[in-house]
Amino acid sequence: MSKPSSMPQLDDDYEPPLDPSHASRIYFLPNLMTAGNLFCGFSACLRCIEANYAMRDTEGLSAAAISDFKWAVTYIFLAMGFDALDGRLARMGGRESLFGAEFDSIADVVSFGLAPALLVYFLILSPTKGEPELLGLGGLLGFIYLLAAAVRLARFNVITHPLLQKPGVKTNKDFVGLPVPAAAGTVAALVLFLLNLAERDHSLHRWALALPPLLLLIAVLMVSTVRYPSGKTIDLRTRTKLTTWIILVAVGAAVFRFKEYGMLACCLSYIVIGLVNHFRTKTIPKPLPLDSNPPL
């Protein structure tokens, strides 16, 4: 006697809710930007490895190692630019696809997950040679950051899947959890700040404990429920007040002029804004429900 099959029987006329040919469609410009993102992430990883080799026979940070680490930071920021362009180009041209979303997440794991983890690992732990307990701890913190980035990207793909979106209902455009590019940008900005300090004395011993705790905090924020503004509603038709526009231009000029400090200030401000809004929303008392039968 044959056992009944546990697999659901599909109707011969069943049609998937999404067209497979459309979902896997590759649009040239958005995916070209994603490929640029992946290239920059891979290049940042290579620069971190080259910097580690440059420090092998030297005490502290050599000029070659500092240059390699700065190039790694530059590649991470370039990857952020490509990442911002691919989604915006896809939305502007109506060329969004599930393939593009998955490809973008894979590139982000390399550029904003692996590259910052290697950056911190090689920069902080290579100058502290002879301390194996720090090597093990640093490797663990780097993996925790990489794991949090991968989980954050997977969760983003799930909650933004077209099958989970109600037609005609506007969803909240805020990010749930710290965005992975912002997390990587914060790490890269702090590394750039420390490198400029290290150029004066070629030593990072006094700063060895600064990056690992930040890496752990950022990992927690990525998988948290703290909401961060996305900026997806800003486009070429967005209007603003003259005062606001002048302030933004001035801030942009200051960041460009004092990039080692300005980028770090912008990234940390973005993290603080999300935390402040999160705790302020929690502390606001909710209105009591109206009782249809109040006591006499």
Backbone as numpy.savetxt, mean C-alpha at the origin, in Angstrom:
# Nx Ny Nz CAx CAy CAz Cx Cy Cz
-24.78 -50.50 -5.28 -25.63 -49.30 -5.28 -24.74 -48.05 -5.28
-24.93 -47.22 -6.25 -24.08 -46.04 -6.36 -24.52 -44.96 -5.38
-23.51 -44.24 -4.86 -23.79 -43.17 -3.91 -24.20 -41.91 -4.65
-25.14 -41.17 -4.06 -25.55 -39.92 -4.71 -24.39 -38.93 -4.73
-24.26 -38.23 -5.84 -23.18 -37.26 -5.97 -23.44 -36.05 -5.09
-22.37 -35.57 -4.44 -22.50 -34.40 -3.58 -22.32 -33.10 -4.36
-21.91 -33.20 -5.62 -21.70 -32.01 -6.43 -23.05 -31.48 -6.92
-23.25 -30.16 -6.89 -24.52 -29.61 -7.38 -24.64 -29.81 -8.88
-25.87 -30.12 -9.29 -26.15 -30.33 -10.71 -26.49 -28.99 -11.35
-25.76 -28.66 -12.40 -25.99 -27.38 -13.08 -26.93 -27.59 -14.26
-27.79 -26.63 -14.44 -28.71 -26.66 -15.57 -27.91 -26.48 -16.86
-28.35 -27.16 -17.91 -27.66 -27.03 -19.20 -27.72 -25.61 -19.73
-28.75 -24.85 -19.33 -28.92 -23.48 -19.79 -28.28 -22.46 -18.85
-27.52 -22.95 -17.87 -26.93 -22.03 -16.90 -25.90 -21.11 -17.57
-25.99 -19.85 -17.24 -25.02 -18.87 -17.75 -24.38 -18.18 -16.55
-23.05 -18.08 -16.54 -22.37 -17.41 -15.42 -22.77 -15.94 -15.37
-22.82 -15.35 -14.15 -23.23 -13.95 -14.04 -22.27 -12.99 -14.72
-21.03 -13.41 -14.91 -20.04 -12.57 -15.58 -19.56 -13.26 -16.85
-19.37 -12.48 -17.88 -18.88 -13.01 -19.14 -17.38 -13.32 -19.00
-16.95 -14.59 -19.13 -15.53 -14.91 -18.95 -14.62 -14.17 -19.92
-15.06 -13.99 -21.16 -14.22 -13.30 -22.14 -14.02 -11.84 -21.77
-15.07 -11.22 -21.18 -14.95 -9.82 -20.78 -14.13 -9.70 -19.49
-14.32 -10.63 -18.55 -13.62 -10.56 -17.28 -12.12 -10.74 -17.44
-11.71 -11.53 -18.44 -10.28 -11.79 -18.65 -9.68 -10.91 -19.73
-10.40 -9.90 -20.14 -9.92 -9.03 -21.22 -8.74 -8.19 -20.74
-7.71 -8.05 -21.58 -6.51 -7.29 -21.25 -6.56 -5.96 -22.02
-6.69 -4.87 -21.28 -6.69 -3.54 -21.88 -5.27 -2.98 -21.83
-4.84 -2.42 -22.94 -3.43 -2.11 -23.12 -2.89 -1.11 -22.11
-3.44 0.10 -22.07 -2.85 1.16 -21.25 -2.92 0.86 -19.75
-4.08 0.49 -19.19 -4.10 0.19 -17.75 -3.13 -0.92 -17.35
-3.10 -2.00 -18.14 -2.22 -3.12 -17.79 -0.75 -2.80 -18.07
-0.50 -1.87 -19.00 0.87 -1.41 -19.21 1.37 -0.67 -17.98
0.50 0.13 -17.36 0.87 0.81 -16.12 1.12 -0.20 -15.00
0.30 -1.25 -14.94 0.51 -2.29 -13.93 1.83 -3.01 -14.15
2.17 -3.27 -15.41 3.47 -3.88 -15.70 4.61 -2.96 -15.28
4.45 -1.65 -15.46 5.45 -0.71 -14.98 5.58 -0.74 -13.47
4.44 -0.89 -12.78 4.44 -1.04 -11.33 5.25 -2.27 -10.92
5.01 -3.39 -11.58 5.72 -4.63 -11.26 7.22 -4.50 -11.54
7.56 -3.85 -12.65 8.97 -3.65 -12.99 9.67 -2.82 -11.91
9.02 -1.76 -11.45 9.62 -0.92 -10.41 9.78 -1.69 -9.10
8.80 -2.51 -8.76 8.93 -3.31 -7.54 10.07 -4.30 -7.62
10.21 -4.96 -8.77 11.31 -5.90 -8.97 12.65 -5.19 -8.92
12.72 -4.01 -9.53 13.97 -3.23 -9.53 14.32 -2.79 -8.11
13.32 -2.43 -7.31 13.58 -2.05 -5.92 14.16 -3.21 -5.13
13.64 -4.41 -5.35 14.18 -5.60 -4.67 15.63 -5.84 -5.07
15.93 -5.70 -6.37 17.30 -5.90 -6.83 18.24 -4.87 -6.20
17.80 -3.63 -6.10 18.63 -2.58 -5.51 18.91 -2.87 -4.03
17.94 -3.41 -3.32 18.16 -3.76 -1.91 19.23 -4.85 -1.79
19.17 -5.84 -2.67 20.17 -6.92 -2.64 21.55 -6.39 -3.00
21.62 -5.50 -4.01 22.90 -4.91 -4.39 23.47 -4.07 -3.25
22.61 -3.36 -2.52 23.08 -2.57 -1.39 23.64 -3.46 -0.29
23.02 -4.61 -0.09 23.52 -5.53 0.92 24.92 -6.04 0.55
25.15 -6.33 -0.73 26.49 -6.74 -1.18 27.49 -5.60 -1.03
27.04 -4.37 -1.25 27.95 -3.22 -1.14 28.40 -2.99 0.31
27.63 -3.48 1.28 27.98 -3.31 2.69 28.75 -4.49 3.26
29.01 -5.49 2.44 29.58 -6.73 2.96 30.96 -6.50 3.58
31.81 -5.74 2.94 33.19 -5.56 3.41 33.43 -4.19 4.03
32.35 -3.52 4.46 32.49 -2.20 5.05 31.80 -2.15 6.40
32.20 -1.21 7.21 31.54 -0.96 8.47 30.49 0.13 8.27
29.27 -0.19 8.60 28.21 0.79 8.40 27.79 0.88 6.95
27.30 2.04 6.58 26.78 2.26 5.23 27.83 2.94 4.36
28.13 2.33 3.24 29.04 2.95 2.28 28.24 3.87 1.36
28.95 4.69 0.60 28.28 5.60 -0.34 27.53 4.81 -1.41
28.10 3.68 -1.86 27.44 2.86 -2.86 26.15 2.26 -2.31
26.19 1.82 -1.04 25.00 1.23 -0.44 23.90 2.27 -0.27
24.27 3.47 0.16 23.28 4.54 0.31 22.64 4.86 -1.04
23.45 4.89 -2.09 22.91 5.16 -3.42 21.94 4.06 -3.85
22.29 2.79 -3.59 21.40 1.69 -3.97 20.09 1.75 -3.19
20.17 2.05 -1.90 18.95 2.14 -1.09 18.08 3.31 -1.56
18.69 4.42 -1.94 17.90 5.55 -2.44 17.23 5.21 -3.76
17.92 4.45 -4.60 17.29 4.00 -5.84 16.11 3.08 -5.54
16.25 2.23 -4.54 15.14 1.35 -4.16 13.94 2.16 -3.71
14.18 3.20 -2.92 13.09 4.08 -2.48 12.45 4.77 -3.69
13.28 5.23 -4.61 12.77 5.89 -5.82 11.88 4.95 -6.62
12.29 3.70 -6.76 11.49 2.73 -7.50 10.15 2.47 -6.81
10.14 2.47 -5.49 8.88 2.27 -4.77 7.93 3.43 -5.03
8.46 4.66 -5.01 7.60 5.82 -5.30 7.14 5.81 -6.76
7.99 5.39 -7.68 7.56 5.27 -9.07 6.47 4.21 -9.22
6.59 3.12 -8.48 5.56 2.09 -8.50 4.23 2.65 -8.00
4.29 3.53 -7.00 3.05 4.17 -6.52 2.42 5.01 -7.61
3.25 5.69 -8.39 2.71 6.48 -9.50 2.05 5.62 -10.56
2.70 4.52 -10.94 2.10 3.60 -11.91 0.81 2.99 -11.36
0.80 2.67 -10.06 -0.39 2.07 -9.46 -1.57 3.04 -9.47
-1.28 4.31 -9.25 -2.36 5.31 -9.30 -2.88 5.50 -10.71
-2.01 5.38 -11.70 -2.42 5.60 -13.08 -3.25 4.46 -13.65
-2.90 3.20 -13.30 -3.59 2.09 -13.95 -5.08 2.06 -13.62
-5.41 2.24 -12.35 -6.82 2.26 -11.98 -7.57 3.45 -12.53
-6.91 4.62 -12.51 -7.57 5.83 -13.00 -7.81 5.75 -14.51
-6.84 5.23 -15.26 -7.03 5.06 -16.70 -8.15 4.08 -17.00
-8.21 3.00 -16.20 -9.26 2.01 -16.43 -10.64 2.59 -16.15
-10.76 3.38 -15.07 -12.07 3.97 -14.74 -12.46 5.05 -15.73
-11.49 5.88 -16.16 -11.81 6.95 -17.11 -12.25 6.39 -18.45
-11.65 5.30 -18.89 -12.01 4.73 -20.19 -13.05 3.64 -20.12
-13.57 3.35 -18.91 -14.54 2.27 -18.78 -13.96 0.92 -19.17
-12.68 0.71 -18.84 -11.99 -0.51 -19.26 -11.54 -1.33 -18.05
-12.40 -1.43 -17.05 -12.09 -2.23 -15.87 -12.41 -3.70 -16.15
-11.58 -4.59 -15.65 -11.80 -6.02 -15.81 -11.26 -6.76 -14.60
-11.76 -7.98 -14.38 -11.28 -8.78 -13.26 -9.81 -9.16 -13.45
-9.39 -9.36 -14.70 -7.99 -9.65 -14.95 -7.11 -8.49 -14.49
-7.52 -7.27 -14.81 -6.74 -6.11 -14.41 -6.64 -5.99 -12.90
-7.74 -6.28 -12.19 -7.72 -6.20 -10.73 -6.77 -7.22 -10.13
-6.80 -8.45 -10.64 -5.92 -9.49 -10.11 -4.47 -9.21 -10.46
-4.20 -8.77 -11.67 -2.84 -8.44 -12.09 -2.28 -7.31 -11.23
-3.13 -6.32 -10.94 -2.71 -5.19 -10.12 -2.34 -5.65 -8.72
-3.11 -6.57 -8.14 -2.82 -7.05 -6.79 -1.51 -7.84 -6.75
-1.27 -8.65 -7.78 -0.01 -9.41 -7.82 1.18 -8.46 -7.90
1.07 -7.42 -8.72 2.15 -6.44 -8.82 2.34 -5.70 -7.50
1.23 -5.39 -6.82 1.31 -4.67 -5.55 2.00 -5.50 -4.47
1.81 -6.81 -4.48 2.48 -7.66 -3.49 4.00 -7.52 -3.61
4.49 -7.42 -4.84 5.93 -7.29 -5.06 6.40 -5.88 -4.71
5.72 -4.87 -5.25 6.18 -3.49 -5.12 5.95 -2.92 -3.72
4.82 -3.24 -3.11 4.46 -2.63 -1.84 4.47 -3.62 -0.67
4.75 -4.88 -0.96 4.87 -5.87 0.10 6.28 -6.36 0.27
6.81 -6.99 -0.76 8.16 -7.57 -0.68 9.25 -6.50 -0.67
9.16 -5.51 -1.56 10.23 -4.50 -1.66 10.42 -3.72 -0.35
9.36 -3.19 0.30 9.60 -2.50 1.59 10.13 -3.43 2.67
9.68 -4.69 2.69 10.17 -5.63 3.69 11.67 -5.87 3.51
12.11 -6.05 2.26 13.54 -6.23 2.00 14.32 -4.95 2.30
13.71 -3.82 2.03 14.37 -2.53 2.28 14.71 -2.39 3.77
13.74 -2.67 4.62 13.97 -2.56 6.06 14.93 -3.64 6.54
14.77 -4.85 6.03 15.61 -5.96 6.48 17.08 -5.71 6.19
17.41 -5.35 4.96 18.80 -5.15 4.59 19.38 -3.86 5.16
18.56 -2.81 5.25 19.07 -1.53 5.72 19.36 -1.56 7.22
18.43 -2.09 7.99 18.56 -2.05 9.45 19.44 -3.18 9.97
19.30 -4.37 9.41 19.96 -5.53 10.00 21.37 -5.75 9.47
21.69 -5.28 8.29 23.05 -5.44 7.80 24.06 -4.64 8.62
23.76 -3.41 9.07 24.72 -2.72 9.93 24.87 -3.35 11.31
23.93 -4.15 11.74 23.99 -4.77 13.07 24.46 -6.20 12.93
25.61 -6.41 12.33 26.14 -7.75 12.13 26.59 -8.33 13.46
26.53 -9.66 13.53 26.95 -10.32 14.75 25.86 -10.42 15.80
24.61 -10.05 15.47 23.51 -10.14 16.41 22.42 -11.02 15.78
22.55 -12.35 15.89 21.62 -13.25 15.20 20.18 -13.12 15.69
19.99 -12.71 16.97 18.61 -12.57 17.46 17.88 -11.46 16.73
18.62 -10.40 16.35 17.99 -9.33 15.58 17.69 -9.77 14.15
18.55 -10.64 13.61 18.31 -11.14 12.26 17.02 -11.94 12.21
16.83 -12.82 13.21 15.60 -13.61 13.25 14.37 -12.76 13.47
14.47 -11.78 14.38 13.35 -10.90 14.66 13.02 -10.03 13.45
14.05 -9.53 12.79 13.82 -8.71 11.60 13.18 -9.49 10.47
13.61 -10.73 10.28 12.99 -11.56 9.25 11.53 -11.83 9.56
11.21 -12.05 10.85 9.83 -12.29 11.24 8.96 -11.05 11.02
9.48 -9.88 11.39 8.71 -8.65 11.19 8.50 -8.36 9.71
9.53 -8.65 8.91 9.37 -8.45 7.47 8.31 -9.36 6.89
8.26 -10.61 7.36 7.24 -11.54 6.86 5.85 -11.10 7.33
5.73 -10.62 8.57 4.43 -10.15 9.06 3.92 -9.01 8.19
4.82 -8.08 7.84 4.43 -6.98 6.96 3.98 -7.50 5.60
4.75 -8.43 5.02 4.40 -8.99 3.71 3.08 -9.74 3.78
2.86 -10.50 4.85 1.60 -11.23 5.02 0.42 -10.27 5.13
0.58 -9.20 5.90 -0.50 -8.23 6.06 -0.82 -7.55 4.73
0.21 -7.25 3.93 -0.03 -6.64 2.63 -0.80 -7.57 1.71
-0.42 -8.87 1.70 -1.11 -9.83 0.85 -2.56 -10.02 1.30
-2.79 -10.09 2.61 -4.16 -10.24 3.13 -4.99 -9.00 2.81
-4.38 -7.83 2.95 -5.09 -6.57 2.65 -5.52 -6.52 1.19
-4.66 -6.94 0.28 -5.00 -6.94 -1.14 -6.07 -7.98 -1.45
-5.98 -9.16 -0.83 -6.99 -10.19 -1.06 -8.36 -9.73 -0.56
-8.38 -9.09 0.61 -9.65 -8.60 1.15 -10.23 -7.51 0.26
-9.37 -6.65 -0.27 -9.84 -5.59 -1.17 -10.48 -6.19 -2.42
-9.87 -7.21 -2.99 -10.43 -7.84 -4.19 -11.77 -8.49 -3.90
-11.93 -9.03 -2.70 -13.19 -9.68 -2.36 -14.31 -8.67 -2.19
-14.07 -7.62 -1.38 -15.15 -6.69 -1.06 -15.50 -5.79 -2.25
-14.62 -5.70 -3.25 -14.92 -4.89 -4.44 -15.32 -5.76 -5.63
-15.55 -7.04 -5.41 -15.92 -7.93 -6.52 -17.29 -7.51 -7.08
-17.45 -7.51 -8.38 -18.73 -7.06 -8.97 -19.94 -7.85 -8.48
-19.77 -9.13 -8.17 -20.91 -9.93 -7.72 -21.42 -9.52 -6.35
-20.58 -8.80 -5.58 -20.98 -8.37 -4.24 -21.51 -6.94 -4.23
-21.53 -6.28 -5.38 -22.00 -4.90 -5.46 -23.47 -4.88 -5.86
-24.26 -4.13 -5.09 -25.68 -4.00 -5.41 -25.86 -2.97 -6.53
-26.55 -3.33 -7.59 -26.74 -2.37 -8.70 -27.54 -1.16 -8.25
-27.05 0.02 -8.64 -27.75 1.25 -8.32 -27.49 1.79 -6.94
-26.67 1.10 -6.13 -26.37 1.54 -4.77 -24.95 2.07 -4.73
-24.79 3.29 -4.28 -23.46 3.89 -4.18 -22.76 3.36 -2.93
-21.57 2.85 -3.12 -20.80 2.32 -2.00 -19.83 3.37 -1.48
-19.38 3.16 -0.23 -18.42 4.07 0.37 -17.09 3.96 -0.37
-16.54 5.09 -0.79 -15.31 5.09 -1.56 -14.06 5.01 -0.68
-14.23 5.07 0.63 -13.07 5.01 1.51 -12.46 3.61 1.50
-11.15 3.56 1.76 -10.46 2.29 1.89 -10.70 1.73 3.29
-10.91 0.43 3.38 -11.01 -0.25 4.67 -9.63 -0.78 5.01
-8.97 -0.17 5.98 -7.59 -0.49 6.28 -6.65 0.40 5.50
-5.44 0.54 6.02 -4.44 1.39 5.36 -4.11 0.81 3.99
-4.22 1.60 2.91 -3.90 1.08 1.57 -2.45 0.63 1.50
-2.21 -0.43 0.74 -0.86 -0.98 0.63 0.12 0.02 0.03
-0.24 0.78 -1.02 0.71 1.79 -1.52 1.07 2.84 -0.48
0.09 3.26 0.33 0.38 4.24 1.38 1.30 3.64 2.44
1.11 2.37 2.77 1.98 1.70 3.73 3.41 1.65 3.22
3.58 1.24 1.96 4.92 1.18 1.37 5.53 2.58 1.26
4.71 3.57 0.92 5.22 4.93 0.82 5.71 5.46 2.16
5.03 5.10 3.25 5.47 5.52 4.58 6.82 4.91 4.92
6.96 3.61 4.66 8.24 2.95 4.92 9.35 3.57 4.07
9.08 3.79 2.79 10.08 4.37 1.89 10.46 5.78 2.31
9.47 6.59 2.74 9.75 7.96 3.15 10.61 7.99 4.41
10.33 7.10 5.36 11.14 7.06 6.57 12.55 6.57 6.26
12.68 5.60 5.36 14.00 5.12 4.96 14.79 6.26 4.30
14.14 7.03 3.44 14.81 8.16 2.79 15.27 9.17 3.82
14.46 9.42 4.83 14.83 10.34 5.90 16.05 9.83 6.67
16.05 8.53 6.99 17.17 7.95 7.73 18.44 7.91 6.90
18.30 7.69 5.60 19.49 7.65 4.74 20.18 9.01 4.69
19.38 10.07 4.68 19.98 11.40 4.67 20.68 11.70 5.99
20.17 11.17 7.09 20.87 11.31 8.35 22.14 10.47 8.37
22.06 9.27 7.77 23.22 8.37 7.76 24.35 8.89 6.89
24.03 9.74 5.92 25.08 10.29 5.06 26.06 11.15 5.85
25.63 11.61 7.04 26.50 12.47 7.84 27.49 11.66 8.67
27.06 10.50 9.19 27.97 9.71 10.02 28.11 8.27 9.57
27.42 7.89 8.45 27.53 6.55 7.88 27.23 5.46 8.91
26.31 5.71 9.79 25.96 4.71 10.80 24.46 4.77 11.05
23.87 3.59 11.24 22.44 3.52 11.55 22.19 2.82 12.87
23.23 2.64 13.69 23.05 1.92 14.94 22.02 2.59 15.85
22.05 3.91 15.90 21.14 4.62 16.80 19.70 4.59 16.29
19.54 4.31 14.98 18.20 4.27 14.40 17.72 2.83 14.17
18.47 1.85 14.65 18.16 0.45 14.34 16.81 0.01 14.87
16.31 0.67 15.91 15.04 0.27 16.51 13.87 1.10 16.01
14.10 2.01 15.05 13.02 2.90 14.61 12.10 2.23 13.59
12.65 1.52 12.63 11.84 0.98 11.54 11.04 -0.27 11.90
11.60 -1.27 12.60 10.80 -2.48 12.89 9.48 -2.22 13.59
9.41 -1.37 14.65 8.10 -1.10 15.25 7.13 -0.42 14.28
7.65 0.48 13.45 6.78 1.13 12.46 6.25 0.11 11.47
7.11 -0.84 11.08 6.69 -1.88 10.15 5.55 -2.70 10.74
5.65 -3.01 12.03 4.60 -3.78 12.70 3.31 -2.98 12.82
3.42 -1.70 13.15 2.23 -0.84 13.25 1.52 -0.72 11.92
2.28 -0.53 10.86 1.69 -0.42 9.52 1.02 -1.72 9.12
1.63 -2.86 9.47 1.02 -4.15 9.17 -0.33 -4.29 9.86
-0.42 -3.86 11.11 -1.69 -3.93 11.84 -2.73 -3.01 11.20
-2.32 -1.81 10.80 -3.26 -0.87 10.20 -3.78 -1.37 8.85
-2.96 -2.10 8.10 -3.40 -2.60 6.80 -4.55 -3.59 6.92
-4.55 -4.41 7.96 -5.61 -5.42 8.12 -6.67 -4.96 9.11
-6.62 -3.70 9.53 -7.61 -3.16 10.46 -8.86 -2.72 9.70
-9.83 -2.20 10.45 -11.06 -1.67 9.85 -11.06 -0.14 9.84
-9.90 0.46 10.07 -9.80 1.92 10.02 -9.97 2.37 8.58
-10.83 3.35 8.37 -11.11 3.84 7.02 -10.20 5.00 6.66
-9.73 4.97 5.42 -8.85 6.01 4.91 -9.43 6.56 3.61
-9.34 7.88 3.41 -9.88 8.47 2.16 -9.12 7.95 0.94
-9.87 7.71 -0.13 -9.27 7.11 -1.33 -8.91 8.13 -2.40
-9.66 9.21 -2.48 -9.39 10.20 -3.54 -9.87 9.76 -4.90
-10.68 8.68 -4.98 -11.14 8.21 -6.29 -12.14 9.14 -6.94
-12.77 10.00 -6.11 -13.76 10.92 -6.68 -13.12 12.16 -7.30
-11.82 12.30 -7.14 -11.13 13.47 -7.70 -10.74 13.17 -9.15
-11.16 14.01 -10.05 -10.80 13.85 -11.46 -10.58 15.22 -12.08
-10.52 15.26 -13.42 -10.25 16.52 -14.12 -11.40 17.52 -13.98
-12.58 17.06 -13.61 -13.73 17.96 -13.48 -13.98 18.40 -12.05
-13.14 17.95 -11.12 -13.32 18.32 -9.72 -12.98 19.79 -9.51
-13.87 20.51 -8.85 -13.68 21.93 -8.61 -13.28 22.14 -7.15
-12.53 23.20 -6.89 -12.09 23.51 -5.54 -12.02 25.01 -5.36
-11.94 25.43 -4.11 -11.84 26.86 -3.81 -10.42 27.34 -4.09
-10.29 28.64 -4.35 -8.98 29.21 -4.65 -8.02 29.05 -3.48
-8.52 29.26 -2.26 -7.66 29.13 -1.08 -7.15 27.71 -0.93
-8.03 26.74 -1.12 -7.63 25.34 -1.03 -6.61 24.99 -2.09
-6.82 25.50 -3.29 -5.89 25.21 -4.39 -4.52 25.79 -4.09
-4.46 27.01 -3.56 -3.17 27.64 -3.23 -2.46 26.84 -2.14
-3.20 26.39 -1.14 -2.59 25.60 -0.06 -2.03 24.30 -0.60
-2.76 23.63 -1.48 -2.28 22.37 -2.04 -1.03 22.56 -2.89
-1.01 23.64 -3.68 0.17 23.93 -4.49 1.36 24.23 -3.59
1.14 24.98 -2.52 2.23 25.32 -1.61 2.76 24.06 -0.91
1.86 23.19 -0.49 2.29 21.94 0.14 3.07 21.08 -0.84
2.58 21.00 -2.09 3.30 20.23 -3.10 4.69 20.77 -3.37
4.82 22.11 -3.41 6.13 22.72 -3.64 7.06 22.46 -2.46
6.51 22.51 -1.23 7.34 22.24 -0.04 7.81 20.79 -0.02
6.93 19.87 -0.40 7.33 18.46 -0.44 8.41 18.24 -1.49
8.27 18.90 -2.65 9.28 18.76 -3.70 10.61 19.36 -3.26
10.56 20.48 -2.56 11.81 21.15 -2.15 12.48 20.41 -1.00
11.71 19.98 -0.01 12.26 19.28 1.15 11.71 17.86 1.17
12.03 17.11 0.12 11.39 15.81 -0.08 11.66 14.82 1.03
12.86 14.87 1.64 13.17 13.92 2.71 12.24 14.10 3.90
11.84 15.34 4.17 10.97 15.62 5.30 9.50 15.71 4.87
9.27 16.28 3.69 7.90 16.49 3.24 7.16 15.20 2.97
7.82 14.24 2.31 7.17 12.97 2.02 6.82 12.22 3.30
7.76 12.23 4.25 7.50 11.55 5.52 6.35 12.22 6.26
6.32 13.56 6.25 5.24 14.28 6.93 3.88 13.97 6.29
3.83 13.92 4.95 2.57 13.62 4.26 2.09 12.21 4.58
3.00 11.23 4.54 2.62 9.84 4.79 2.15 9.65 6.22
2.89 10.22 7.19 2.48 10.09 8.58 1.17 10.83 8.85
0.98 11.98 8.20 -0.28 12.71 8.37 -1.47 11.90 7.86
-1.27 11.19 6.74 -2.34 10.36 6.19 -2.72 9.25 7.17
-1.71 8.64 7.81 -1.98 7.60 8.80 -2.72 8.18 10.00
-2.29 9.34 10.47 -2.90 9.96 11.65 -4.33 10.39 11.36
-4.59 10.90 10.16 -5.95 11.34 9.80 -6.93 10.17 9.90
-6.54 9.00 9.37 -7.41 7.83 9.46 -7.66 7.41 10.88
-6.63 7.42 11.71 -6.78 7.02 13.11 -7.66 8.00 13.88
-7.45 9.29 13.65 -8.25 10.30 14.35 -9.71 10.18 13.98
-10.01 10.05 12.68 -11.40 9.90 12.25 -12.02 8.63 12.80
-11.21 7.56 12.87 -11.73 6.29 13.37 -12.14 6.39 14.84
-11.27 6.94 15.68 -11.57 7.03 17.10 -12.61 8.11 17.39
-12.63 9.16 16.58 -13.64 10.20 16.78 -15.02 9.67 16.45
-15.13 8.83 15.41 -16.41 8.23 15.07 -16.88 7.28 16.16
-15.94 6.58 16.77 -16.31 5.64 17.83 -16.77 6.35 19.09
-16.20 7.51 19.36 -16.55 8.22 20.60 -17.83 9.03 20.49
-18.31 9.27 19.25 -19.56 10.02 19.09 -20.72 9.14 19.54
-21.50 9.57 20.52 -22.61 8.73 20.99 -23.69 8.57 19.93
-24.18 7.35 19.81 -25.25 7.08 18.86 -26.59 7.54 19.43
-27.47 8.07 18.58 -28.78 8.51 19.09 -29.59 7.32 19.59
-30.26 7.53 20.72 -31.07 6.46 21.29 -32.30 6.22 20.41
-32.70 4.95 20.24 -33.89 4.67 19.44 -35.16 5.17 20.12
-36.08 5.65 19.32 -37.34 6.16 19.85 -38.20 5.00 20.32
-38.67 5.07 21.55 -39.52 4.02 22.10 -40.96 4.30 21.75
-41.59 3.33 21.07 -42.98 3.54 20.65 -43.94 3.51 21.84
-43.51 2.87 22.93 -44.35 2.80 24.14 -43.57 3.33 25.33
-43.39 4.63 25.45 -42.61 5.18 26.56 -43.30 4.95 27.88
-42.49 4.78 28.95 -43.09 4.55 30.27 -43.87 5.76 30.72
-44.94 5.53 31.44 -45.79 6.61 31.95 -45.19 7.20 33.21
